[in-house]
Amino acid sequence: MNEGLIIELGQQTMLTILLMSAPMLGFGLIVGLTVSIFQTITSIQEQTLTFVPKIVAVFASVIIFAPWLLSLIINFTNDLFGDLSRFIQ
């Protein structure tokens, strides 16, 4: 196993991680900004108001994107195990 192969595997892994986390982070960001604007407008400074909607949004995005996330990780795993002969020398 040479250095180029390890770097390529690391790049594919990082890309897969970024693709898998993007929907949850995006939904959390949008909901967080919306709640923050709502709190600023209404002067409500309740701490649970910031966390509960974000948690619900992240769980909802996991449920919505679960088939896509599952296919993404299955494809990555199949590619990894399919090219296993490249790693063993």
Stockholm file with secondary structure:
# STOCKHOLM 1.0

chainA/1-89         MNEGLIIELGQQTMLTILLMSAPMLGFGLIVGLTVSIFQTITSIQEQTLTFVPKIVAVFASVIIFAPWLLSLIINFTNDLFGDLSRFIQ
#=GR chainA/1-89 SS CCHHHHHHHHHHHHHHHHHHHHHHHHHHHHHHHHHHHHHHHHTCCCSHHHHHHHHHHHHHHHHHHHHHHHHHHHHHHHHHHHTHHHHCC
#=GC SS_cons        CCHHHHHHHHHHHHHHHHHHHHHHHHHHHHHHHHHHHHHHHHTCCCSHHHHHHHHHHHHHHHHHHHHHHHHHHHHHHHHHHHTHHHHCC
//
